[in-house]
Amino acid sequence: MVFSSNIFLLYFLPAFLVLYFVTPNRFRNYTLLLASLVFYAYGAPDFIIQLTASTILNFFLVKFMCKAEKQSIRKLFCGISIFVSLGLLAYYKYGNFTMENINAIRGMFGSEPIEWIKILLPIGISFFTFQSITYTIDTYRGVNEPMRKLSDYIVYIMMFPQLIAGPIVRYNEIAGQITNRTHSWSECLQGFYRFVIGLSKKILVADVLGRWVDVQLGGDIALLDTGTSWIVIAAYTMQLYFDFSGYSDMAIGLGRMMGFSFPENFDNPYNSASISEFWRRWHITLGAFMKNYLYIPLGGNRCSKPRMYFNLWIVFLLSGLWHGASWNFVIWGAYHGFFLVMERLFLGNVYKRIGKVPSVIITFILVMVGWAIFRIEDIGQCWTFISRLFSFDFAAVSIHDAQFVTTLVVALAFSFVVLFGFGKKMQKFVFNTEYSTWQHIVVWLVAMFLLLMSIAALNVSSFSPFIYFRF
């Protein structure tokens, strides 16, 4: 089940909210738990048992870890818990990729390919795996106390608002909210507004752009002229941002309706003046995970510069692999890692000299080229597309889809508006204002209009899942 579907918007969510709020406070976690199991089972019934079983196993492994008196035993249980989580991720996400590459190597030497049954990827496995690992490691480090109730732990891991595509929430960020959270109509309305913003970004912007991009990249890429190629990658850049940030807005909004405060996942990433800044603004919770659980343990900044550069590059190589079991994702991660190292060597000083606006433009271009690698899985096709970007073949660009053009212009405007003072004020009003009664009425009417527009658009277009669901 996905948020941008009729079954969720018209049936599941209204029924859940009614049931949730008529349930006494002390039983609401059980209502949320039941709803989360139904939510996941509806979309991936084959994997609900594995997900639940691995969650229960990790809960008891961490419990045994905390009860152990010897440090060596604590380390053992911590290691087993991490091994179980990463083992399941490796099997389901990278099993096919590994076998395909083994068979490719065997073919080079004339050997017969190894036969295997294709492994289906459980929805959201990358996200709930990382969330499970954060709990294990943070509990081992003493960042938080272990949970007492199994049901609370299952709610933490499998809570449907952020189960499929994040944000990746550390337990200590919502520990008190799991056991004792407050509810108010004001917070519920604010959550509803945030949810509708996310839904609108997905349905009214990302999906419109995505349909046009799919048509262009589904044809002969070699025939694209330079102008059209840049429009294609600009449209995909906007599609990806509005799709993923839209999901995050919906998840944060749903959580807020239920009294949870999830961490923000995006902060106007295309306004960044460097790749380093981009990664502080894009998929913030993944960046925090990579920093706290990989980069710092590798040595972080507390080592020689060559080792620090190597650590950075390795972290982003693995970040690319986390996004998908395909070589284009590995190359995309290496691409970003390369520019992060270059910024520390000399590029950062160049940005300081040329000023913010030129730096934002250069960074945006670098990010767009990176998204081409991210989007086009076939390496040969990807190289062809990038070569078209820089072929300087400026034929007459002719786009007759008025809805696409309007949507792209609006998406670009909203992505960069906060570079200006009035844009910052508008963002603050939308996301950080405690509304008066009259403001609530106006905003509620706008939200209802956007909700109805989104549902109408959803019913006249083909189903389009969130891009990050595949990760």
BATILUM-819943 format. One record per residue (C-alpha): residue in three letters; y, x, z. Coordinates in steps of 0.001 Angstrom, whole numbers, padded with zeros to 6 digits, always signed. Each point is the difference from the previous one (the first is absolute). Example, Ala and Ser with C-alpha at 12.3 -4.5 7.8 and 13.67 -1.06 7.14 Angstrom:
ALA-004500+012300+007800
SER+003440+001370-000660
# end
This chain:
MET+000000+000000+000000
VAL+003455+001283-000852
PHE+003414-001074+001274
SER+001265-000882-003493
SER-002611-002677-000692
ASN-000036-003776+000281
ILE-002965+000033+002367
PHE+001955+002169+002449
LEU+003459-001541-000382
LEU-000962-003663-000117
TYR-003122-000163+002154
PHE-000905+003059+002074
LEU+003435+000960+001367
PRO+001205-003518+000985
ALA-003363-000800+001618
PHE-000035+003317+001849
LEU+003569-000339+001317
VAL-000626-003523+001282
LEU-003237+001040+001692
TYR+001573+003194+001378
PHE+002982-001690+001628
VAL-001957-002900+001498
THR-002415+002485+001578
PRO+000898+001077+003568
ASN+001460+003510+000205
ARG-003032+001587+001616
PHE-002271-001149-002850
ARG+002268+000818-002950
ASN-001636+003368-000643
TYR-003296-001804-000563
THR+001692-002316-002495
LEU+001474+003023-001772
LEU-003369+001758+000052
LEU-001808-002986-001495
ALA+002672-000430-002682
SER-000190+003709-000886
LEU-003779-000177-000429
VAL+000344-003062-002244
PHE+002827+001671-001949
TYR-002035+003127-000765
ALA-003293-001817-000550
TYR+001623-002280-002587
GLY+000977+002965-002196
ALA-002815+002433+000832
PRO-002969-001843+001545
ASP-002389+002857-000828
PHE+001905+002418+002231
ILE+000979-002055+003042
ILE-003164+001023+001881
GLN+000530+003725-000700
LEU+003659-000218+001011
THR-000766-001848+003223
ALA-002961+002246+000881
SER+001951+003232-000569
THR+002898-001375+002059
ILE-002302-000868+002917
LEU-001724+003400-000227
ASN+003317+001868+000123
PHE+001148-002031+002986
PHE-003030+001090+002041
LEU+000110+003600-001241
VAL+003576+000292+001283
LYS-001022-001700+003255
PHE-002825+002530+000495
MET+002420+002796-000888
CYS+002402-001046+002749
LYS-002760-000336+002599
ALA-001362+003491-000692
GLU+000997+002587+002591
LYS-000717+003128-002043
GLN+002511+000931-002698
SER-002820+000969-002362
ILE-001493-003508+000254
ARG+003417-001558-000567
LYS+000405+002107-003135
LEU-003464-000997-001163
PHE+000675-003741+000235
CYS+003439+000439-001560
GLY-001590+001897-002883
ILE-002738-002608-000470
SER+002577-002802-000110
ILE+002085+001810-002625
PHE-003148+000928-001948
VAL-001142-003636-000109
SER+003406-001184-001239
LEU+000416+002740-002601
GLY-003669-000201-000979
LEU+000307-003671-000920
LEU+003225+000715-001891
ALA-001618+002910-001864
TYR-003067-002041-000950
TYR+001757-003141-001170
LYS+003108+001529-001547
TYR-001193+003345-001353
GLY-003716-000561-000657
ASN+000474-001095-003616
PHE+002607+002709-000629
THR-002320+002694+001369
MET-002998-001137-002055
GLU+002063-000286-003184
ASN+001219+003574+000388
ILE-003470+001306+000879
ASN-001401-001647-003120
ALA+002863+001371-002095
ILE-000836+003527+001196
ARG-003719-000576-000593
GLY+000791-001200-003516
MET+001848+003240-000732
PHE-003255+001850+000669
GLY-002170-002418-001938
SER-001557-001713+003018
GLU-000744-003701+000196
PRO+002451-002068+002097
ILE-001057-001177+003434
GLU-000353-003778+000114
TRP+001674-001852+002852
ILE+001119-003493+000863
LYS+003764-000453-000245
ILE+001607-000357+003424
LEU+002490-002829+000514
LEU+003182+000914+001866
PRO+000758-002129+003107
ILE+003538-001363-000092
GLY+002396+001888+002276
ILE-002521+002632+001146
SER+002536+002847-000228
PHE+002409-001805+002312
PHE-002317-001215+002743
THR-001814+003372-000029
PHE+003232+001863+000709
GLN+000992-002521+002660
SER-003358+000480+001724
ILE+000439+003784-000110
THR+003477-000192+001558
TYR-001430-001950+002943
THR-002835+002483+000533
ILE+002186+003102-000170
ASP+002906-001445+001990
THR-002382-001122+002747
TYR-001613+003449+000034
ARG+003434+001637+000247
GLY+001061-002313+002828
VAL+002723-001710-002027
ASN-001399-003366+001087
GLU-002636-001417+002306
PRO-003211-001362-001564
MET-000144-003748-000494
ARG-002044-001953+002510
LYS-000983-002988-002121
LEU-001978+000265-003219
SER+001718-003116-001360
ASP+003425+001642+000407
TYR-001190+003066-001925
ILE-001381-002132-002835
VAL+003330-001833-000158
TYR+001815+003353-000183
ILE-002160+001295-002871
MET-000633-003239-001904
MET+003216-001976+000522
PHE+000412-001696-003383
PRO+003753+000610-000558
GLN-000521+003762-000287
LEU-003758+000300-000585
ILE+000061+000379-003778
ALA+002934+002303-000788
GLY+001715+001020+003203
PRO+002358+000899+001502
ILE-002205+002533+001811
VAL+000792-000903+003618
ARG-000691+002390+002877
TYR-001396-001759+003053
ASN+002720+001251+002348
GLU+002597-001700-002230
ILE-001387-003489+000700
ALA-002209+000490+003084
GLY+002070-002300+002197
GLN+000306-002598-002749
ILE-003765-000350-000396
THR-000503-000953+003633
ASN+003326-001644+000846
ARG+002465-000990-002699
THR+002815-002498+000021
HIS+000693-002710-002561
SER+003245-001721-000926
TRP+001123-002281-002784
SER+002729+002472-000919
GLU-002524+002820-000448
CYS-002349-002308-001875
LEU+002773-000993-002404
GLN+001034+003635-000502
GLY-003615+000789-000802
PHE-000116-002892-002467
TYR+003134+001267-001762
ARG-001477+003500-000251
PHE-003266-001404-001345
VAL+001816-001970-002707
ILE+002036+003057-001010
GLY-003238+001909-000484
LEU-001644-002848-001912
SER+003034-000265-002298
LYS-000034+003750-000651
LYS-003651-000227-000993
ILE-000016-003203-002086
LEU+003519-000143-001453
VAL+000507+003721-000631
ALA-003113+002196+000112
ASP-002293-002355-001916
VAL+002582-000645-002730
LEU+000498+003727-000543
GLY-003717+000705+000265
ARG-000981-002386-002788
TRP+002357+001732-002438
VAL-001087+003486+001094
ASP-003670-000900-000460
VAL+000661-001132-003571
GLN+001841+003217-000888
LEU-002562+002328+001555
GLY-002879-002071-001351
GLY+000974+000893-003562
ASP+000167+003343-001785
ILE+002072+002176+002337
ALA+000546+002597-002725
LEU+002082-002542-001949
LEU+002538-000510+002806
ASP+003456+001428-000646
THR+001892+001884+002704
GLY+002317-002869+000928
THR-002804-002518+000380
SER-002078+002521+001960
TRP+002781+000447+002551
ILE+000421-003770+000308
VAL-003764-000321+000538
ILE-000093+002573+002790
ALA+003216-001357+001578
ALA-001579-003468+000001
TYR-003219+001303+001554
THR+002037+001919+002587
MET+001683-003250+001006
GLN-003256-001974-000216
LEU-001805+002344+002380
TYR+002850+000006+002518
PHE+000553-003767+000014
ASP-003759-000622+000084
PHE-000826+002302+002914
SER+003215-000471+001988
GLY-000398-003727-000616
TYR-003446+000103+001605
SER+001414+001997+002930
ASP+002799-002546+000448
MET-002560-002796+000036
ALA-002203+001831+002509
ILE+002955+000780+002277
GLY+001217-003592-000301
LEU-003409-001467+000841
GLY-000288+002333+002966
ARG+003426-001021+001235
MET-000959-003682-000162
MET-002826+000829+002421
GLY+002084+002181+002315
PHE-000927+003414-001442
SER+002485+002683-001009
PHE-001583+002116-002738
PRO+001643+003267-001099
GLU+002071+000026-003174
ASN-001722+001462-003052
PHE+002921+000468-002417
ASP+003629+001058+000256
ASN+001568-000180-003478
PRO-002114+002912-001321
TYR+001652+000180-003421
ASN+003298+000906+001678
SER-001525+003326+001047
ALA+001753+003253-000877
SER-003221+002071+000078
ILE-003754-000459-000161
SER-000138+000881+003713
GLU+002388-002849+000772
PHE-001940-002295-002322
TRP-003120+000503+002118
ARG+001957-000790+003160
ARG+000938-003337-001583
TRP-003104-000943-002048
HIS-003155-001283+001722
ILE+001384+001244+003295
THR-003101-000733+002073
LEU-002256+001982-002359
GLY+002435+002921+000132
ALA-000030-000160+003805
PHE-003814-000022-000012
MET-000188+003033-002288
LYS+002535+001849+002132
ASN-001518-000767+003423
TYR-003694+000214-000834
LEU-000169+002547-002821
TYR+003144+002086-000562
ILE+000695+000865+003656
PRO-003687+000765+000813
LEU-000032+002349-003022
GLY+002877+001912+001557
GLY+003005-001995-001182
ASN+003181+002068+000112
ARG-001340+002278+002752
CYS-001541+002522-002376
SER+001003+002436-002730
LYS+001924-001396-002952
PRO-002840+000561-002503
ARG-002384-001852+002320
MET+002559-002789+000520
TYR+000384-000440-003763
PHE-003774-000048-000384
ASN-000293-002612+002772
LEU+002586-002203-001705
TRP-001753+000220-003339
ILE-003425-000736+001493
VAL+001349-003008+001911
PHE+001412-001543-003164
LEU-003087+000869-002010
LEU-002017-001988+002547
SER+002646-002727+000028
GLY-000511-000372-003733
LEU-003768-000174+000459
TRP+000476-002628+002742
HIS+001752-002219-002533
GLY-002934-000036-002370
ALA-003251+001663-001054
SER+001275+001272-003322
TRP+001402+003301-001253
ASN+003361-001521-000889
PHE+000609-000753+003700
VAL-000935+003564+000953
ILE+002436+001321-002625
TRP+002673-002421+001224
GLY-000417+001299+003550
ALA+000123+003619-001210
TYR+003132-000845-002024
HIS+001852-001265+003074
GLY-001303+002885+002099
PHE+001326+002461-002581
PHE+003537-001400+000147
LEU-000067-000117+003809
VAL-000769+003723+000002
MET+002669+000665-002650
GLU+002580-001805+002133
ARG-000751+002307+002894
LEU+000154+003069-002223
PHE+003213-000661-001936
LEU+000366-003562-001335
GLY+001404-001313+003285
ASN+002955+002390-000289
VAL+000579-001136-003580
TYR+000193-003618+001160
LYS+002548+000913+002673
ARG+002238+001662-002591
ILE-000044-002743-002603
GLY+000590-002864+002459
LYS-001720-003257+000908
VAL+000331-002095-003166
PRO-001382+002633-002435
SER-002756+000767+002527
VAL-000950-003689+000214
ILE-000151-000224-003808
ILE-002167+003132-000326
THR-002314-001145+002792
PHE-000332-003458-001548
ILE-000980+001541-003344
LEU-002574+002252+001690
VAL-001434-002982+001869
MET-000226-002048-003205
VAL-001878+002762-001818
GLY-002323+000155+003003
TRP-000617-003744-000244
ALA-001136+000501-003607
ILE-002768+002264+001321
PHE-000749-002589+002701
ARG-000187-002930-002450
ILE-001924+001442-002963
GLU-003492+000965+001111
ASP-001073+001706-003228
ILE+001410+003543+000128
GLY+000312+000293-003785
GLN+001841-003304-000264
CYS+002209+000963+002916
TRP+001000+003267-001674
THR+000728-001883-003230
PHE+002268-002414+001864
ILE+001891+002780+001810
SER+000446+001836-003308
ARG+001520-003201-001429
LEU+002496-000054+002876
PHE+001327+003372-001122
SER-000545-000236-003772
PHE+003649-001076-000567
ASP-001187-002535-002549
PHE+002739-002552+000584
ALA-000931-002778-002378
ALA+001787-003317+000327
VAL-001307-001560+003212
SER-000617-003701-000484
ILE-001098-002135+002949
HIS+000086-003764-000515
ASP-001325-001034+003416
ALA+003160-001211+001758
GLN-001834-000705+003271
PHE-001315+003572+000109
VAL+003395+001560-000768
THR+001781-002123+002616
THR-002667+000729+002615
LEU+000126+003749-000649
VAL+003799+000074+000302
VAL-000139-001988+003262
ALA-002758+002254+001372
LEU+001964+003162-000802
ALA+003163-001481+001527
PHE-001726-000950+003265
SER-001746+003381+000175
PHE+003267+001939-000081
VAL+002506-002427+001526
VAL-000253+001580+003473
LEU+001527+003191-001386
PHE+003256-001924+000336
GLY+001688-001340+003120
PHE-000287-003698-000854
GLY-003695+000490-000744
LYS-000601+001410+003466
LYS+001840-002943+001568
MET-002064-002463-002045
GLN-003256+001661+001042
LYS+001042+000007+003659
PHE+000851-003708-000159
VAL-003334-000929-001596
PHE-002296+002113+002169
ASN+001793+000736+003279
THR+002163-003011+000847
GLU-000593-002523+002773
TYR+001050-003155-001814
SER+002032-002838+001455
THR-001253-003560-000433
TRP+002051-000537-003177
GLN-001086+003340-001419
HIS-003622-000934+000671
ILE+000490-003252-001924
VAL+001486+001788-003023
VAL-002560+002814+000003
TRP-002848-002494+000487
LEU+001155-001982-003048
VAL+000174+003190-002085
ALA-003441+001048+001253
MET-001489-003403-000878
PHE+001516+000209-003482
LEU-001523+003465-000536
LEU-003336-001180+001401
LEU-000129-002974-002381
MET+001064+002215-002916
SER-002747+002474+000851
ILE-002688-002681+000292
ALA+001122-001534-003299
ALA-000092+003405-001724
LEU-003392+000695+001536
ASN-001416-003183-001499
VAL+001138+000740-003561
SER-001096+003650-000092
SER-003322+001791+000204
PHE-001244+001404+003318
SER+001327+003481+000755
PRO-001288+001732+003153
PHE+002130+002475+001935
ILE-000226+003472-001564
TYR-000851+001703+003292
PHE-002988-002294+000592
ARG-002073+002378-002143
PHE+000687+002818+002457
# end
